Protein backbone atom coordinates (compact mmCIF):
# COMPACT_ATOMS: atom_id res chain seq x y z
CA UNK A 1 0.00 0.00 0.00
CA UNK A 2 1.16 3.52 -0.78
CA UNK A 3 0.26 5.96 1.99
CA UNK A 4 0.75 9.72 2.01
CA UNK A 5 0.91 11.40 5.39
CA UNK A 6 0.42 15.15 5.28
CA UNK A 7 2.10 16.87 8.21
CA UNK A 8 0.88 20.33 9.12
CA UNK A 9 3.96 21.30 11.14
CA UNK A 10 7.51 20.31 10.28
CA UNK A 11 8.25 19.73 13.97
CA UNK A 12 5.94 16.69 13.90
CA UNK A 13 8.00 14.79 11.32
CA UNK A 14 10.50 13.31 13.78
CA UNK A 15 7.82 11.92 16.09
CA UNK A 16 5.82 10.61 13.13
CA UNK A 17 8.86 8.67 11.89
CA UNK A 18 9.50 7.24 15.36
CA UNK A 19 5.84 6.26 15.76
CA UNK A 20 5.89 4.41 12.43
CA UNK A 21 9.13 2.61 13.31
CA UNK A 22 7.82 1.63 16.76
CA UNK A 23 4.53 0.28 15.41
CA UNK A 24 6.32 -1.57 12.60
CA UNK A 25 9.29 -2.72 14.71
CA UNK A 26 9.23 -6.32 13.46
CA UNK A 27 9.61 -5.25 9.82
CA UNK A 28 12.84 -4.41 8.05
CA UNK A 29 12.65 -0.79 7.02
CA UNK A 30 14.25 1.52 4.51
CA UNK A 31 14.22 5.09 5.85
CA UNK A 32 14.96 7.83 3.36
CA UNK A 33 15.77 10.80 5.57
CA UNK A 34 15.99 14.38 4.37
CA UNK A 35 15.11 16.32 7.52
CA UNK A 36 16.53 14.45 10.51
CA UNK A 37 20.02 13.14 11.28
CA UNK A 38 20.30 9.36 11.41
CA UNK A 39 21.90 9.39 14.87
CA UNK A 40 18.78 11.07 16.34
CA UNK A 41 16.53 8.36 14.88
CA UNK A 42 18.88 5.59 16.07
CA UNK A 43 19.04 7.02 19.60
CA UNK A 44 15.26 7.15 19.77
CA UNK A 45 14.96 3.57 18.46
CA UNK A 46 17.36 2.38 21.16
CA UNK A 47 15.29 4.20 23.83
CA UNK A 48 12.28 2.23 22.56
CA UNK A 49 14.28 -1.04 22.66
CA UNK A 50 14.20 -1.40 18.87
CA UNK A 51 17.23 -2.72 17.05
CA UNK A 52 18.35 0.06 14.67
CA UNK A 53 19.99 -2.56 12.46
CA UNK A 54 16.49 -3.55 11.30
CA UNK A 55 16.57 -0.33 9.30
CA UNK A 56 18.63 0.77 6.34
CA UNK A 57 19.00 4.53 6.24
CA UNK A 58 19.42 6.53 3.05
CA UNK A 59 20.26 10.09 4.01
CA UNK A 60 21.66 13.39 2.82
CA UNK A 61 23.92 13.74 5.86
CA UNK A 62 27.33 12.11 6.20
CA UNK A 63 27.62 9.76 9.17
CA UNK A 64 29.49 6.73 10.45
CA UNK A 65 26.63 4.26 10.78
CA UNK A 66 27.21 0.96 8.98
CA UNK A 67 23.57 0.67 7.92
CA UNK A 68 23.53 4.05 6.21
CA UNK A 69 23.97 5.26 2.63
CA UNK A 70 24.42 8.90 1.64
CA UNK A 71 23.16 10.86 -1.38
CA UNK A 72 22.91 14.42 -2.62
CA UNK A 73 19.25 15.61 -2.59
CA UNK A 74 19.72 17.18 -6.03
CA UNK A 75 20.79 13.80 -7.48
CA UNK A 76 17.59 11.81 -7.91
CA UNK A 77 19.33 9.29 -10.16
CA UNK A 78 21.63 8.18 -7.34
CA UNK A 79 18.69 8.13 -4.93
CA UNK A 80 16.75 5.93 -7.38
CA UNK A 81 19.65 3.49 -7.60
CA UNK A 82 20.06 3.35 -3.81
CA UNK A 83 16.34 2.67 -3.34
CA UNK A 84 16.35 -0.06 -6.01
CA UNK A 85 19.38 -1.73 -4.41
CA UNK A 86 17.85 -1.51 -0.94
CA UNK A 87 14.50 -3.02 -1.91
CA UNK A 88 16.19 -5.94 -3.64
CA UNK A 89 18.33 -6.92 -0.63
CA UNK A 90 15.68 -6.54 2.06
CA UNK A 91 12.83 -9.02 2.65
CA UNK A 92 9.64 -8.85 0.62
CA UNK A 93 7.67 -7.35 3.52
CA UNK A 94 10.13 -4.47 4.05
CA UNK A 95 8.59 -1.05 4.65
CA UNK A 96 9.85 2.10 2.92
CA UNK A 97 9.49 5.45 4.71
CA UNK A 98 10.24 8.65 2.81
CA UNK A 99 10.84 11.77 4.93
CA UNK A 100 10.01 14.45 3.73
CA UNK A 101 9.22 14.44 0.06
CA UNK A 102 8.49 18.16 0.03
CA UNK A 103 12.13 18.84 0.98
CA UNK A 104 13.21 17.59 -2.44
CA UNK A 105 11.32 20.50 -4.01
CA UNK A 106 14.09 22.81 -2.78
CA UNK A 107 16.73 20.92 -4.79
CA UNK A 108 14.87 19.74 -7.90
CA UNK A 109 12.60 21.13 -10.59
CA UNK A 110 8.91 20.23 -10.38
CA UNK A 111 9.06 18.17 -13.60
CA UNK A 112 12.07 16.18 -12.43
CA UNK A 113 10.46 15.58 -9.05
CA UNK A 114 7.14 14.50 -10.59
CA UNK A 115 9.02 11.94 -12.71
CA UNK A 116 10.83 10.71 -9.62
CA UNK A 117 7.58 10.46 -7.62
CA UNK A 118 5.95 8.44 -10.40
CA UNK A 119 9.02 6.19 -10.65
CA UNK A 120 9.14 5.64 -6.89
CA UNK A 121 5.46 4.81 -6.50
CA UNK A 122 5.43 2.53 -9.55
CA UNK A 123 8.59 0.73 -8.35
CA UNK A 124 6.99 0.09 -4.95
CA UNK A 125 3.79 -1.22 -6.57
CA UNK A 126 5.72 -3.54 -8.89
CA UNK A 127 7.79 -4.85 -5.96
CA UNK A 128 4.69 -5.05 -3.76
CA UNK A 129 6.32 -2.87 -1.07
CA UNK A 130 4.55 -0.67 1.44
CA UNK A 131 5.59 2.95 1.09
CA UNK A 132 4.83 5.76 3.50
CA UNK A 133 5.57 9.23 2.17
CA UNK A 134 5.71 12.09 4.64
CA UNK A 135 5.02 15.49 3.15
CA UNK A 136 4.88 18.87 4.85
CA UNK A 137 1.68 20.77 4.11
CA UNK A 138 2.33 23.72 1.79
CA UNK A 139 0.29 26.91 1.58
CA UNK A 140 -0.42 26.17 -2.08
CA UNK A 141 -0.79 22.77 -3.69
CA UNK A 142 2.31 22.04 -5.75
CA UNK A 143 2.31 19.88 -8.91
CA UNK A 144 4.34 17.26 -7.02
CA UNK A 145 1.82 17.13 -4.18
CA UNK A 146 -0.94 16.74 -6.76
CA UNK A 147 0.86 13.71 -8.28
CA UNK A 148 1.42 12.18 -4.84
CA UNK A 149 -2.28 12.52 -4.01
CA UNK A 150 -3.32 10.90 -7.29
CA UNK A 151 -1.12 7.84 -6.93
CA UNK A 152 -1.41 7.03 -3.24
CA UNK A 153 -3.90 4.55 -1.82
CA UNK A 154 -4.48 6.37 1.44
CA UNK A 155 -4.02 9.96 2.63
CA UNK A 156 -3.72 10.75 6.31
CA UNK A 157 -3.35 14.19 7.92
CA UNK A 158 -1.42 14.78 11.13
Secondary structure in CASP SS format (residue, H / E / C, confidence):
PFRMAT SS
TARGET T0000
AUTHOR 0000-0000-0000
METHOD secondary structure of the structure
MODEL  1
X C 1.00
X E 1.00
X E 1.00
X E 1.00
X E 1.00
X E 1.00
X E 1.00
X C 1.00
X C 1.00
X H 1.00
X H 1.00
X H 1.00
X H 1.00
X H 1.00
X H 1.00
X H 1.00
X H 1.00
X H 1.00
X H 1.00
X H 1.00
X H 1.00
X H 1.00
X H 1.00
X C 1.00
X C 1.00
X C 1.00
X C 1.00
X C 1.00
X E 1.00
X E 1.00
X E 1.00
X E 1.00
X E 1.00
X C 1.00
X C 1.00
X C 1.00
X C 1.00
X H 1.00
X H 1.00
X H 1.00
X H 1.00
X H 1.00
X H 1.00
X H 1.00
X H 1.00
X H 1.00
X H 1.00
X C 1.00
X C 1.00
X C 1.00
X C 1.00
X H 1.00
X H 1.00
X H 1.00
X E 1.00
X E 1.00
X E 1.00
X E 1.00
X E 1.00
X C 1.00
X C 1.00
X C 1.00
X C 1.00
X C 1.00
X C 1.00
X C 1.00
X C 1.00
X E 1.00
X E 1.00
X E 1.00
X C 1.00
X C 1.00
X C 1.00
X C 1.00
X C 1.00
X H 1.00
X H 1.00
X H 1.00
X H 1.00
X H 1.00
X H 1.00
X H 1.00
X H 1.00
X H 1.00
X H 1.00
X H 1.00
X H 1.00
X H 1.00
X H 1.00
X C 1.00
X C 1.00
X C 1.00
X C 1.00
X C 1.00
X E 1.00
X E 1.00
X E 1.00
X E 1.00
X E 1.00
X C 1.00
X H 1.00
X H 1.00
X H 1.00
X H 1.00
X H 1.00
X H 1.00
X C 1.00
X C 1.00
X C 1.00
X H 1.00
X H 1.00
X H 1.00
X H 1.00
X H 1.00
X H 1.00
X H 1.00
X H 1.00
X H 1.00
X H 1.00
X H 1.00
X H 1.00
X H 1.00
X H 1.00
X H 1.00
X H 1.00
X H 1.00
X C 1.00
X C 1.00
X C 1.00
X E 1.00
X E 1.00
X E 1.00
X E 1.00
X E 1.00
X E 1.00
X E 1.00
X C 1.00
X C 1.00
X C 1.00
X C 1.00
X C 1.00
X C 1.00
X H 1.00
X H 1.00
X H 1.00
X H 1.00
X H 1.00
X H 1.00
X H 1.00
X H 1.00
X H 1.00
X C 1.00
X C 1.00
X E 1.00
X E 1.00
X E 1.00
X E 1.00
X C 1.00
END
